[in-house]
Amino acid sequence: MIRFLIATTLIFAIALAWIGVQYVTRWYARRHPEFGPWREPRGCGLGCTCDEPCEERRNRTDA
């Protein structure tokens, strides 16, 4: 039972840490506009690139 609680707490802490990292990067981007706008990471999990939009790749893999 203790391992379950440790694992659950650890996963929750990692998720909160990632949210904190995103907050800090957005804050930094607002404070330093000379580096350009903050771009949120995007993707559908299919390994898409800018040359090949996700919808086209999804349609090809479904067929």
PDBQT receptor file of N, H, CA, C and O in Angstrom, charges set to zero:
ATOM      1  N   MET A   1       0.815  -1.191   0.000  1.00  0.00    +0.000 N 
ATOM      2  CA  MET A   1       0.000   0.000   0.000  1.00  0.00    +0.000 C 
ATOM      3  C   MET A   1       0.863   1.262   0.000  1.00  0.00    +0.000 C 
ATOM      4  O   MET A   1       0.534   2.264  -0.634  1.00  0.00    +0.000 OA
ATOM      5  N   ILE A   2       1.970   1.181   0.726  1.00  0.00    +0.000 N 
ATOM      6  H   ILE A   2       2.237   0.367   1.241  1.00  0.00    +0.000 HD
ATOM      7  CA  ILE A   2       2.844   2.350   0.803  1.00  0.00    +0.000 C 
ATOM      8  C   ILE A   2       3.474   2.644  -0.556  1.00  0.00    +0.000 C 
ATOM      9  O   ILE A   2       3.674   3.805  -0.912  1.00  0.00    +0.000 OA
ATOM     10  N   ARG A   3       3.783   1.599  -1.309  1.00  0.00    +0.000 N 
ATOM     11  H   ARG A   3       3.620   0.656  -1.020  1.00  0.00    +0.000 HD
ATOM     12  CA  ARG A   3       4.343   1.811  -2.655  1.00  0.00    +0.000 C 
ATOM     13  C   ARG A   3       3.331   2.494  -3.573  1.00  0.00    +0.000 C 
ATOM     14  O   ARG A   3       3.694   3.346  -4.384  1.00  0.00    +0.000 OA
ATOM     15  N   PHE A   4       2.071   2.118  -3.441  1.00  0.00    +0.000 N 
ATOM     16  H   PHE A   4       1.776   1.426  -2.782  1.00  0.00    +0.000 HD
ATOM     17  CA  PHE A   4       1.020   2.747  -4.232  1.00  0.00    +0.000 C 
ATOM     18  C   PHE A   4       0.928   4.235  -3.908  1.00  0.00    +0.000 C 
ATOM     19  O   PHE A   4       0.837   5.059  -4.818  1.00  0.00    +0.000 OA
ATOM     20  N   LEU A   5       0.950   4.585  -2.639  1.00  0.00    +0.000 N 
ATOM     21  H   LEU A   5       1.024   3.916  -1.899  1.00  0.00    +0.000 HD
ATOM     22  CA  LEU A   5       0.869   5.986  -2.236  1.00  0.00    +0.000 C 
ATOM     23  C   LEU A   5       2.091   6.782  -2.698  1.00  0.00    +0.000 C 
ATOM     24  O   LEU A   5       1.968   7.930  -3.125  1.00  0.00    +0.000 OA
ATOM     25  N   ILE A   6       3.250   6.173  -2.610  1.00  0.00    +0.000 N 
ATOM     26  H   ILE A   6       3.350   5.240  -2.263  1.00  0.00    +0.000 HD
ATOM     27  CA  ILE A   6       4.474   6.845  -3.074  1.00  0.00    +0.000 C 
ATOM     28  C   ILE A   6       4.406   7.067  -4.580  1.00  0.00    +0.000 C 
ATOM     29  O   ILE A   6       4.724   8.154  -5.061  1.00  0.00    +0.000 OA
ATOM     30  N   ALA A   7       3.997   6.050  -5.321  1.00  0.00    +0.000 N 
ATOM     31  H   ALA A   7       3.739   5.167  -4.930  1.00  0.00    +0.000 HD
ATOM     32  CA  ALA A   7       3.912   6.170  -6.782  1.00  0.00    +0.000 C 
ATOM     33  C   ALA A   7       2.888   7.222  -7.187  1.00  0.00    +0.000 C 
ATOM     34  O   ALA A   7       3.146   8.030  -8.078  1.00  0.00    +0.000 OA
ATOM     35  N   THR A   8       1.730   7.215  -6.538  1.00  0.00    +0.000 N 
ATOM     36  H   THR A   8       1.520   6.558  -5.814  1.00  0.00    +0.000 HD
ATOM     37  CA  THR A   8       0.690   8.198  -6.849  1.00  0.00    +0.000 C 
ATOM     38  C   THR A   8       1.173   9.606  -6.542  1.00  0.00    +0.000 C 
ATOM     39  O   THR A   8       0.977  10.518  -7.344  1.00  0.00    +0.000 OA
ATOM     40  N   THR A   9       1.798   9.788  -5.395  1.00  0.00    +0.000 N 
ATOM     41  H   THR A   9       1.957   9.047  -4.743  1.00  0.00    +0.000 HD
ATOM     42  CA  THR A   9       2.326  11.102  -5.013  1.00  0.00    +0.000 C 
ATOM     43  C   THR A   9       3.411  11.547  -5.974  1.00  0.00    +0.000 C 
ATOM     44  O   THR A   9       3.459  12.719  -6.349  1.00  0.00    +0.000 OA
ATOM     45  N   LEU A  10       4.272  10.645  -6.376  1.00  0.00    +0.000 N 
ATOM     46  H   LEU A  10       4.232   9.694  -6.072  1.00  0.00    +0.000 HD
ATOM     47  CA  LEU A  10       5.349  10.984  -7.300  1.00  0.00    +0.000 C 
ATOM     48  C   LEU A  10       4.805  11.403  -8.663  1.00  0.00    +0.000 C 
ATOM     49  O   LEU A  10       5.270  12.390  -9.232  1.00  0.00    +0.000 OA
ATOM     50  N   ILE A  11       3.838  10.677  -9.188  1.00  0.00    +0.000 N 
ATOM     51  H   ILE A  11       3.460   9.875  -8.726  1.00  0.00    +0.000 HD
ATOM     52  CA  ILE A  11       3.244  11.025 -10.483  1.00  0.00    +0.000 C 
ATOM     53  C   ILE A  11       2.564  12.388 -10.403  1.00  0.00    +0.000 C 
ATOM     54  O   ILE A  11       2.705  13.208 -11.310  1.00  0.00    +0.000 OA
ATOM     55  N   PHE A  12       1.828  12.630  -9.324  1.00  0.00    +0.000 N 
ATOM     56  H   PHE A  12       1.713  11.963  -8.588  1.00  0.00    +0.000 HD
ATOM     57  CA  PHE A  12       1.160  13.913  -9.133  1.00  0.00    +0.000 C 
ATOM     58  C   PHE A  12       2.184  15.043  -9.035  1.00  0.00    +0.000 C 
ATOM     59  O   PHE A  12       1.983  16.109  -9.616  1.00  0.00    +0.000 OA
ATOM     60  N   ALA A  13       3.275  14.822  -8.309  1.00  0.00    +0.000 N 
ATOM     61  H   ALA A  13       3.439  13.955  -7.837  1.00  0.00    +0.000 HD
ATOM     62  CA  ALA A  13       4.319  15.839  -8.160  1.00  0.00    +0.000 C 
ATOM     63  C   ALA A  13       4.995  16.143  -9.499  1.00  0.00    +0.000 C 
ATOM     64  O   ALA A  13       5.301  17.299  -9.788  1.00  0.00    +0.000 OA
ATOM     65  N   ILE A  14       5.227  15.124 -10.308  1.00  0.00    +0.000 N 
ATOM     66  H   ILE A  14       4.978  14.185 -10.073  1.00  0.00    +0.000 HD
ATOM     67  CA  ILE A  14       5.842  15.339 -11.618  1.00  0.00    +0.000 C 
ATOM     68  C   ILE A  14       4.904  16.142 -12.516  1.00  0.00    +0.000 C 
ATOM     69  O   ILE A  14       5.350  17.030 -13.243  1.00  0.00    +0.000 OA
ATOM     70  N   ALA A  15       3.610  15.838 -12.470  1.00  0.00    +0.000 N 
ATOM     71  H   ALA A  15       3.247  15.117 -11.879  1.00  0.00    +0.000 HD
ATOM     72  CA  ALA A  15       2.635  16.587 -13.268  1.00  0.00    +0.000 C 
ATOM     73  C   ALA A  15       2.599  18.048 -12.827  1.00  0.00    +0.000 C 
ATOM     74  O   ALA A  15       2.581  18.944 -13.671  1.00  0.00    +0.000 OA
ATOM     75  N   LEU A  16       2.590  18.298 -11.529  1.00  0.00    +0.000 N 
ATOM     76  H   LEU A  16       2.605  17.570 -10.844  1.00  0.00    +0.000 HD
ATOM     77  CA  LEU A  16       2.612  19.671 -11.029  1.00  0.00    +0.000 C 
ATOM     78  C   LEU A  16       3.901  20.391 -11.405  1.00  0.00    +0.000 C 
ATOM     79  O   LEU A  16       3.880  21.580 -11.726  1.00  0.00    +0.000 OA
ATOM     80  N   ALA A  17       5.012  19.682 -11.367  1.00  0.00    +0.000 N 
ATOM     81  H   ALA A  17       5.029  18.717 -11.106  1.00  0.00    +0.000 HD
ATOM     82  CA  ALA A  17       6.285  20.283 -11.755  1.00  0.00    +0.000 C 
ATOM     83  C   ALA A  17       6.254  20.683 -13.233  1.00  0.00    +0.000 C 
ATOM     84  O   ALA A  17       6.767  21.743 -13.593  1.00  0.00    +0.000 OA
ATOM     85  N   TRP A  18       5.660  19.852 -14.088  1.00  0.00    +0.000 N 
ATOM     86  H   TRP A  18       5.243  18.992 -13.795  1.00  0.00    +0.000 HD
ATOM     87  CA  TRP A  18       5.572  20.182 -15.511  1.00  0.00    +0.000 C 
ATOM     88  C   TRP A  18       4.685  21.407 -15.736  1.00  0.00    +0.000 C 
ATOM     89  O   TRP A  18       4.995  22.251 -16.578  1.00  0.00    +0.000 OA
ATOM     90  N   ILE A  19       3.598  21.507 -14.998  1.00  0.00    +0.000 N 
ATOM     91  H   ILE A  19       3.346  20.822 -14.315  1.00  0.00    +0.000 HD
ATOM     92  CA  ILE A  19       2.748  22.695 -15.092  1.00  0.00    +0.000 C 
ATOM     93  C   ILE A  19       3.544  23.924 -14.654  1.00  0.00    +0.000 C 
ATOM     94  O   ILE A  19       3.416  24.991 -15.255  1.00  0.00    +0.000 OA
ATOM     95  N   GLY A  20       4.356  23.784 -13.622  1.00  0.00    +0.000 N 
ATOM     96  H   GLY A  20       4.460  22.918 -13.133  1.00  0.00    +0.000 HD
ATOM     97  CA  GLY A  20       5.208  24.882 -13.166  1.00  0.00    +0.000 C 
ATOM     98  C   GLY A  20       6.221  25.297 -14.218  1.00  0.00    +0.000 C 
ATOM     99  O   GLY A  20       6.458  26.489 -14.414  1.00  0.00    +0.000 OA
ATOM    100  N   VAL A  21       6.814  24.337 -14.891  1.00  0.00    +0.000 N 
ATOM    101  H   VAL A  21       6.621  23.369 -14.732  1.00  0.00    +0.000 HD
ATOM    102  CA  VAL A  21       7.773  24.640 -15.956  1.00  0.00    +0.000 C 
ATOM    103  C   VAL A  21       7.090  25.412 -17.080  1.00  0.00    +0.000 C 
ATOM    104  O   VAL A  21       7.654  26.378 -17.594  1.00  0.00    +0.000 OA
ATOM    105  N   GLN A  22       5.887  25.000 -17.467  1.00  0.00    +0.000 N 
ATOM    106  H   GLN A  22       5.429  24.216 -17.049  1.00  0.00    +0.000 HD
ATOM    107  CA  GLN A  22       5.160  25.718 -18.511  1.00  0.00    +0.000 C 
ATOM    108  C   GLN A  22       4.839  27.138 -18.078  1.00  0.00    +0.000 C 
ATOM    109  O   GLN A  22       4.946  28.067 -18.878  1.00  0.00    +0.000 OA
ATOM    110  N   TYR A  23       4.448  27.318 -16.830  1.00  0.00    +0.000 N 
ATOM    111  H   TYR A  23       4.361  26.563 -16.180  1.00  0.00    +0.000 HD
ATOM    112  CA  TYR A  23       4.151  28.660 -16.312  1.00  0.00    +0.000 C 
ATOM    113  C   TYR A  23       5.391  29.552 -16.378  1.00  0.00    +0.000 C 
ATOM    114  O   TYR A  23       5.315  30.697 -16.823  1.00  0.00    +0.000 OA
ATOM    115  N   VAL A  24       6.526  29.025 -15.935  1.00  0.00    +0.000 N 
ATOM    116  H   VAL A  24       6.588  28.095 -15.572  1.00  0.00    +0.000 HD
ATOM    117  CA  VAL A  24       7.763  29.807 -15.930  1.00  0.00    +0.000 C 
ATOM    118  C   VAL A  24       8.179  30.161 -17.349  1.00  0.00    +0.000 C 
ATOM    119  O   VAL A  24       8.618  31.286 -17.586  1.00  0.00    +0.000 OA
ATOM    120  N   THR A  25       8.057  29.251 -18.292  1.00  0.00    +0.000 N 
ATOM    121  H   THR A  25       7.700  28.337 -18.100  1.00  0.00    +0.000 HD
ATOM    122  CA  THR A  25       8.455  29.559 -19.671  1.00  0.00    +0.000 C 
ATOM    123  C   THR A  25       7.543  30.608 -20.298  1.00  0.00    +0.000 C 
ATOM    124  O   THR A  25       8.010  31.463 -21.050  1.00  0.00    +0.000 OA
ATOM    125  N   ARG A  26       6.245  30.550 -19.996  1.00  0.00    +0.000 N 
ATOM    126  H   ARG A  26       5.866  29.855 -19.385  1.00  0.00    +0.000 HD
ATOM    127  CA  ARG A  26       5.333  31.595 -20.496  1.00  0.00    +0.000 C 
ATOM    128  C   ARG A  26       5.662  32.940 -19.878  1.00  0.00    +0.000 C 
ATOM    129  O   ARG A  26       5.671  33.962 -20.565  1.00  0.00    +0.000 OA
ATOM    130  N   TRP A  27       5.933  32.940 -18.579  1.00  0.00    +0.000 N 
ATOM    131  H   TRP A  27       5.925  32.110 -18.021  1.00  0.00    +0.000 HD
ATOM    132  CA  TRP A  27       6.296  34.167 -17.886  1.00  0.00    +0.000 C 
ATOM    133  C   TRP A  27       7.576  34.748 -18.485  1.00  0.00    +0.000 C 
ATOM    134  O   TRP A  27       7.651  35.951 -18.736  1.00  0.00    +0.000 OA
ATOM    135  N   TYR A  28       8.563  33.917 -18.711  1.00  0.00    +0.000 N 
ATOM    136  H   TYR A  28       8.502  32.940 -18.507  1.00  0.00    +0.000 HD
ATOM    137  CA  TYR A  28       9.834  34.362 -19.278  1.00  0.00    +0.000 C 
ATOM    138  C   TYR A  28       9.630  34.928 -20.689  1.00  0.00    +0.000 C 
ATOM    139  O   TYR A  28      10.232  35.940 -21.047  1.00  0.00    +0.000 OA
ATOM    140  N   ALA A  29       8.793  34.280 -21.475  1.00  0.00    +0.000 N 
ATOM    141  H   ALA A  29       8.304  33.458 -21.184  1.00  0.00    +0.000 HD
ATOM    142  CA  ALA A  29       8.528  34.753 -22.834  1.00  0.00    +0.000 C 
ATOM    143  C   ALA A  29       7.839  36.117 -22.818  1.00  0.00    +0.000 C 
ATOM    144  O   ALA A  29       8.115  36.962 -23.670  1.00  0.00    +0.000 OA
ATOM    145  N   ARG A  30       6.947  36.333 -21.854  1.00  0.00    +0.000 N 
ATOM    146  H   ARG A  30       6.723  35.647 -21.162  1.00  0.00    +0.000 HD
ATOM    147  CA  ARG A  30       6.303  37.647 -21.743  1.00  0.00    +0.000 C 
ATOM    148  C   ARG A  30       7.298  38.715 -21.323  1.00  0.00    +0.000 C 
ATOM    149  O   ARG A  30       7.213  39.851 -21.790  1.00  0.00    +0.000 OA
ATOM    150  N   ARG A  31       8.232  38.377 -20.459  1.00  0.00    +0.000 N 
ATOM    151  H   ARG A  31       8.302  37.454 -20.080  1.00  0.00    +0.000 HD
ATOM    152  CA  ARG A  31       9.206  39.346 -19.967  1.00  0.00    +0.000 C 
ATOM    153  C   ARG A  31      10.319  39.633 -20.982  1.00  0.00    +0.000 C 
ATOM    154  O   ARG A  31      10.972  40.673 -20.900  1.00  0.00    +0.000 OA
ATOM    155  N   HIS A  32      10.536  38.736 -21.922  1.00  0.00    +0.000 N 
ATOM    156  H   HIS A  32      10.005  37.892 -21.989  1.00  0.00    +0.000 HD
ATOM    157  CA  HIS A  32      11.617  38.886 -22.907  1.00  0.00    +0.000 C 
ATOM    158  C   HIS A  32      11.062  38.716 -24.322  1.00  0.00    +0.000 C 
ATOM    159  O   HIS A  32      11.292  37.686 -24.955  1.00  0.00    +0.000 OA
ATOM    160  N   PRO A  33      10.338  39.709 -24.820  1.00  0.00    +0.000 N 
ATOM    161  CA  PRO A  33       9.738  39.582 -26.160  1.00  0.00    +0.000 C 
ATOM    162  C   PRO A  33      10.780  39.574 -27.277  1.00  0.00    +0.000 C 
ATOM    163  O   PRO A  33      10.454  39.221 -28.410  1.00  0.00    +0.000 OA
ATOM    164  N   GLU A  34      12.009  39.948 -26.989  1.00  0.00    +0.000 N 
ATOM    165  H   GLU A  34      12.274  40.235 -26.069  1.00  0.00    +0.000 HD
ATOM    166  CA  GLU A  34      13.036  39.951 -28.028  1.00  0.00    +0.000 C 
ATOM    167  C   GLU A  34      13.366  38.554 -28.539  1.00  0.00    +0.000 C 
ATOM    168  O   GLU A  34      13.962  38.410 -29.606  1.00  0.00    +0.000 OA
ATOM    169  N   PHE A  35      12.985  37.532 -27.793  1.00  0.00    +0.000 N 
ATOM    170  H   PHE A  35      12.501  37.650 -26.927  1.00  0.00    +0.000 HD
ATOM    171  CA  PHE A  35      13.233  36.153 -28.218  1.00  0.00    +0.000 C 
ATOM    172  C   PHE A  35      12.092  35.589 -29.051  1.00  0.00    +0.000 C 
ATOM    173  O   PHE A  35      12.154  34.438 -29.482  1.00  0.00    +0.000 OA
ATOM    174  N   GLY A  36      11.055  36.379 -29.283  1.00  0.00    +0.000 N 
ATOM    175  H   GLY A  36      11.004  37.314 -28.933  1.00  0.00    +0.000 HD
ATOM    176  CA  GLY A  36       9.918  35.934 -30.086  1.00  0.00    +0.000 C 
ATOM    177  C   GLY A  36       8.811  35.390 -29.207  1.00  0.00    +0.000 C 
ATOM    178  O   GLY A  36       8.987  35.232 -27.999  1.00  0.00    +0.000 OA
ATOM    179  N   PRO A  37       7.669  35.103 -29.817  1.00  0.00    +0.000 N 
ATOM    180  CA  PRO A  37       6.528  34.622 -29.029  1.00  0.00    +0.000 C 
ATOM    181  C   PRO A  37       6.714  33.181 -28.583  1.00  0.00    +0.000 C 
ATOM    182  O   PRO A  37       7.414  32.397 -29.224  1.00  0.00    +0.000 OA
ATOM    183  N   TRP A  38       6.077  32.854 -27.481  1.00  0.00    +0.000 N 
ATOM    184  H   TRP A  38       5.508  33.491 -26.961  1.00  0.00    +0.000 HD
ATOM    185  CA  TRP A  38       6.100  31.478 -26.972  1.00  0.00    +0.000 C 
ATOM    186  C   TRP A  38       5.200  30.617 -27.838  1.00  0.00    +0.000 C 
ATOM    187  O   TRP A  38       4.046  30.963 -28.088  1.00  0.00    +0.000 OA
ATOM    188  N   ARG A  39       5.727  29.510 -28.287  1.00  0.00    +0.000 N 
ATOM    189  H   ARG A  39       6.665  29.228 -28.084  1.00  0.00    +0.000 HD
ATOM    190  CA  ARG A  39       4.949  28.577 -29.101  1.00  0.00    +0.000 C 
ATOM    191  C   ARG A  39       4.664  27.339 -28.276  1.00  0.00    +0.000 C 
ATOM    192  O   ARG A  39       5.580  26.663 -27.809  1.00  0.00    +0.000 OA
ATOM    193  N   GLU A  40       3.398  27.053 -28.102  1.00  0.00    +0.000 N 
ATOM    194  H   GLU A  40       2.653  27.602 -28.482  1.00  0.00    +0.000 HD
ATOM    195  CA  GLU A  40       3.000  25.863 -27.360  1.00  0.00    +0.000 C 
ATOM    196  C   GLU A  40       3.356  24.626 -28.180  1.00  0.00    +0.000 C 
ATOM    197  O   GLU A  40       3.164  24.610 -29.396  1.00  0.00    +0.000 OA
ATOM    198  N   PRO A  41       3.872  23.593 -27.520  1.00  0.00    +0.000 N 
ATOM    199  CA  PRO A  41       4.128  22.354 -28.261  1.00  0.00    +0.000 C 
ATOM    200  C   PRO A  41       2.807  21.741 -28.713  1.00  0.00    +0.000 C 
ATOM    201  O   PRO A  41       1.854  21.665 -27.937  1.00  0.00    +0.000 OA
ATOM    202  N   ARG A  42       2.753  21.312 -29.944  1.00  0.00    +0.000 N 
ATOM    203  H   ARG A  42       3.527  21.373 -30.574  1.00  0.00    +0.000 HD
ATOM    204  CA  ARG A  42       1.530  20.726 -30.494  1.00  0.00    +0.000 C 
ATOM    205  C   ARG A  42       1.843  19.370 -31.076  1.00  0.00    +0.000 C 
ATOM    206  O   ARG A  42       3.004  18.994 -31.235  1.00  0.00    +0.000 OA
ATOM    207  N   GLY A  43       0.815  18.659 -31.383  1.00  0.00    +0.000 N 
ATOM    208  H   GLY A  43      -0.128  18.964 -31.254  1.00  0.00    +0.000 HD
ATOM    209  CA  GLY A  43       0.988  17.362 -32.016  1.00  0.00    +0.000 C 
ATOM    210  C   GLY A  43      -0.135  16.430 -31.647  1.00  0.00    +0.000 C 
ATOM    211  O   GLY A  43      -0.821  16.618 -30.643  1.00  0.00    +0.000 OA
ATOM    212  N   CYS A  44      -0.309  15.442 -32.457  1.00  0.00    +0.000 N 
ATOM    213  H   CYS A  44       0.249  15.289 -33.273  1.00  0.00    +0.000 HD
ATOM    214  CA  CYS A  44      -1.379  14.484 -32.220  1.00  0.00    +0.000 C 
ATOM    215  C   CYS A  44      -0.821  13.131 -31.797  1.00  0.00    +0.000 C 
ATOM    216  O   CYS A  44      -1.577  12.175 -31.624  1.00  0.00    +0.000 OA
ATOM    217  N   GLY A  45       0.486  13.044 -31.630  1.00  0.00    +0.000 N 
ATOM    218  H   GLY A  45       1.100  13.820 -31.771  1.00  0.00    +0.000 HD
ATOM    219  CA  GLY A  45       1.079  11.786 -31.223  1.00  0.00    +0.000 C 
ATOM    220  C   GLY A  45       1.412  10.859 -32.371  1.00  0.00    +0.000 C 
ATOM    221  O   GLY A  45       1.808   9.714 -32.153  1.00  0.00    +0.000 OA
ATOM    222  N   LEU A  46       1.257  11.343 -33.593  1.00  0.00    +0.000 N 
ATOM    223  H   LEU A  46       0.936  12.273 -33.770  1.00  0.00    +0.000 HD
ATOM    224  CA  LEU A  46       1.555  10.497 -34.754  1.00  0.00    +0.000 C 
ATOM    225  C   LEU A  46       2.910  10.823 -35.376  1.00  0.00    +0.000 C 
ATOM    226  O   LEU A  46       3.241  10.286 -36.433  1.00  0.00    +0.000 OA
ATOM    227  N   GLY A  47       3.693  11.684 -34.749  1.00  0.00    +0.000 N 
ATOM    228  H   GLY A  47       3.423  12.121 -33.890  1.00  0.00    +0.000 HD
ATOM    229  CA  GLY A  47       4.988  12.040 -35.297  1.00  0.00    +0.000 C 
ATOM    230  C   GLY A  47       4.877  12.984 -36.476  1.00  0.00    +0.000 C 
ATOM    231  O   GLY A  47       5.662  12.887 -37.419  1.00  0.00    +0.000 OA
ATOM    232  N   CYS A  48       3.919  13.896 -36.443  1.00  0.00    +0.000 N 
ATOM    233  H   CYS A  48       3.281  13.975 -35.677  1.00  0.00    +0.000 HD
ATOM    234  CA  CYS A  48       3.691  14.815 -37.550  1.00  0.00    +0.000 C 
ATOM    235  C   CYS A  48       4.781  15.882 -37.605  1.00  0.00    +0.000 C 
ATOM    236  O   CYS A  48       5.454  16.164 -36.614  1.00  0.00    +0.000 OA
ATOM    237  N   THR A  49       4.935  16.462 -38.783  1.00  0.00    +0.000 N 
ATOM    238  H   THR A  49       4.388  16.233 -39.589  1.00  0.00    +0.000 HD
ATOM    239  CA  THR A  49       5.871  17.568 -38.958  1.00  0.00    +0.000 C 
ATOM    240  C   THR A  49       5.126  18.732 -39.583  1.00  0.00    +0.000 C 
ATOM    241  O   THR A  49       3.954  18.619 -39.943  1.00  0.00    +0.000 OA
ATOM    242  N   CYS A  50       5.818  19.843 -39.705  1.00  0.00    +0.000 N 
ATOM    243  H   CYS A  50       6.770  19.935 -39.413  1.00  0.00    +0.000 HD
ATOM    244  CA  CYS A  50       5.202  21.008 -40.332  1.00  0.00    +0.000 C 
ATOM    245  C   CYS A  50       4.890  20.750 -41.804  1.00  0.00    +0.000 C 
ATOM    246  O   CYS A  50       3.945  21.325 -42.345  1.00  0.00    +0.000 OA
ATOM    247  N   ASP A  51       5.668  19.898 -42.451  1.00  0.00    +0.000 N 
ATOM    248  H   ASP A  51       6.435  19.431 -42.011  1.00  0.00    +0.000 HD
ATOM    249  CA  ASP A  51       5.446  19.591 -43.858  1.00  0.00    +0.000 C 
ATOM    250  C   ASP A  51       4.250  18.678 -44.069  1.00  0.00    +0.000 C 
ATOM    251  O   ASP A  51       3.695  18.615 -45.167  1.00  0.00    +0.000 OA
ATOM    252  N   GLU A  52       3.857  17.978 -43.030  1.00  0.00    +0.000 N 
ATOM    253  H   GLU A  52       4.307  18.029 -42.139  1.00  0.00    +0.000 HD
ATOM    254  CA  GLU A  52       2.810  16.972 -43.156  1.00  0.00    +0.000 C 
ATOM    255  C   GLU A  52       1.815  17.147 -42.005  1.00  0.00    +0.000 C 
ATOM    256  O   GLU A  52       2.056  16.637 -40.910  1.00  0.00    +0.000 OA
ATOM    257  N   PRO A  53       0.713  17.850 -42.224  1.00  0.00    +0.000 N 
ATOM    258  CA  PRO A  53      -0.249  18.089 -41.143  1.00  0.00    +0.000 C 
ATOM    259  C   PRO A  53      -0.812  16.793 -40.575  1.00  0.00    +0.000 C 
ATOM    260  O   PRO A  53      -0.877  15.772 -41.258  1.00  0.00    +0.000 OA
ATOM    261  N   CYS A  54      -1.215  16.857 -39.317  1.00  0.00    +0.000 N 
ATOM    262  H   CYS A  54      -1.162  17.686 -38.761  1.00  0.00    +0.000 HD
ATOM    263  CA  CYS A  54      -1.710  15.670 -38.610  1.00  0.00    +0.000 C 
ATOM    264  C   CYS A  54      -2.917  15.046 -39.294  1.00  0.00    +0.000 C 
ATOM    265  O   CYS A  54      -3.017  13.821 -39.362  1.00  0.00    +0.000 OA
ATOM    266  N   GLU A  55      -3.834  15.861 -39.800  1.00  0.00    +0.000 N 
ATOM    267  H   GLU A  55      -3.753  16.856 -39.744  1.00  0.00    +0.000 HD
ATOM    268  CA  GLU A  55      -5.041  15.324 -40.422  1.00  0.00    +0.000 C 
ATOM    269  C   GLU A  55      -4.698  14.446 -41.625  1.00  0.00    +0.000 C 
ATOM    270  O   GLU A  55      -5.274  13.372 -41.800  1.00  0.00    +0.000 OA
ATOM    271  N   GLU A  56      -3.761  14.905 -42.450  1.00  0.00    +0.000 N 
ATOM    272  H   GLU A  56      -3.293  15.778 -42.308  1.00  0.00    +0.000 HD
ATOM    273  CA  GLU A  56      -3.393  14.104 -43.621  1.00  0.00    +0.000 C 
ATOM    274  C   GLU A  56      -2.777  12.786 -43.195  1.00  0.00    +0.000 C 
ATOM    275  O   GLU A  56      -3.072  11.743 -43.779  1.00  0.00    +0.000 OA
ATOM    276  N   ARG A  57      -1.930  12.824 -42.191  1.00  0.00    +0.000 N 
ATOM    277  H   ARG A  57      -1.690  13.672 -41.717  1.00  0.00    +0.000 HD
ATOM    278  CA  ARG A  57      -1.276  11.594 -41.743  1.00  0.00    +0.000 C 
ATOM    279  C   ARG A  57      -2.292  10.653 -41.105  1.00  0.00    +0.000 C 
ATOM    280  O   ARG A  57      -2.238   9.444 -41.331  1.00  0.00    +0.000 OA
ATOM    281  N   ARG A  58      -3.215  11.189 -40.314  1.00  0.00    +0.000 N 
ATOM    282  H   ARG A  58      -3.259  12.171 -40.130  1.00  0.00    +0.000 HD
ATOM    283  CA  ARG A  58      -4.236  10.369 -39.669  1.00  0.00    +0.000 C 
ATOM    284  C   ARG A  58      -5.103   9.683 -40.725  1.00  0.00    +0.000 C 
ATOM    285  O   ARG A  58      -5.437   8.506 -40.590  1.00  0.00    +0.000 OA
ATOM    286  N   ASN A  59      -5.469  10.427 -41.784  1.00  0.00    +0.000 N 
ATOM    287  H   ASN A  59      -5.198  11.384 -41.894  1.00  0.00    +0.000 HD
ATOM    288  CA  ASN A  59      -6.297   9.858 -42.848  1.00  0.00    +0.000 C 
ATOM    289  C   ASN A  59      -5.562   8.744 -43.582  1.00  0.00    +0.000 C 
ATOM    290  O   ASN A  59      -6.162   7.743 -43.973  1.00  0.00    +0.000 OA
ATOM    291  N   ARG A  60      -4.261   8.927 -43.765  1.00  0.00    +0.000 N 
ATOM    292  H   ARG A  60      -3.774   9.740 -43.447  1.00  0.00    +0.000 HD
ATOM    293  CA  ARG A  60      -3.480   7.902 -44.460  1.00  0.00    +0.000 C 
ATOM    294  C   ARG A  60      -3.342   6.636 -43.622  1.00  0.00    +0.000 C 
ATOM    295  O   ARG A  60      -3.387   5.532 -44.166  1.00  0.00    +0.000 OA
ATOM    296  N   THR A  61      -3.172   6.776 -42.292  1.00  0.00    +0.000 N 
ATOM    297  H   THR A  61      -3.135   7.672 -41.850  1.00  0.00    +0.000 HD
ATOM    298  CA  THR A  61      -2.992   5.589 -41.457  1.00  0.00    +0.000 C 
ATOM    299  C   THR A  61      -4.308   4.863 -41.222  1.00  0.00    +0.000 C 
ATOM    300  O   THR A  61      -4.301   3.657 -40.973  1.00  0.00    +0.000 OA
ATOM    301  N   ASP A  62      -5.449   5.568 -41.296  1.00  0.00    +0.000 N 
ATOM    302  H   ASP A  62      -5.455   6.547 -41.498  1.00  0.00    +0.000 HD
ATOM    303  CA  ASP A  62      -6.746   4.924 -41.105  1.00  0.00    +0.000 C 
ATOM    304  C   ASP A  62      -7.178   4.111 -42.319  1.00  0.00    +0.000 C 
ATOM    305  O   ASP A  62      -7.922   3.139 -42.181  1.00  0.00    +0.000 OA
ATOM    306  N   ALA A  63      -6.727   4.491 -43.483  1.00  0.00    +0.000 N 
ATOM    307  H   ALA A  63      -6.123   5.280 -43.595  1.00  0.00    +0.000 HD
ATOM    308  CA  ALA A  63      -7.179   3.840 -44.718  1.00  0.00    +0.000 C 
ATOM    309  C   ALA A  63      -6.554   2.485 -44.929  1.00  0.00    +0.000 C 
ATOM    310  O   ALA A  63      -6.841   1.822 -45.926  1.00  0.00    +0.000 OA
TER     311      ALA A  63
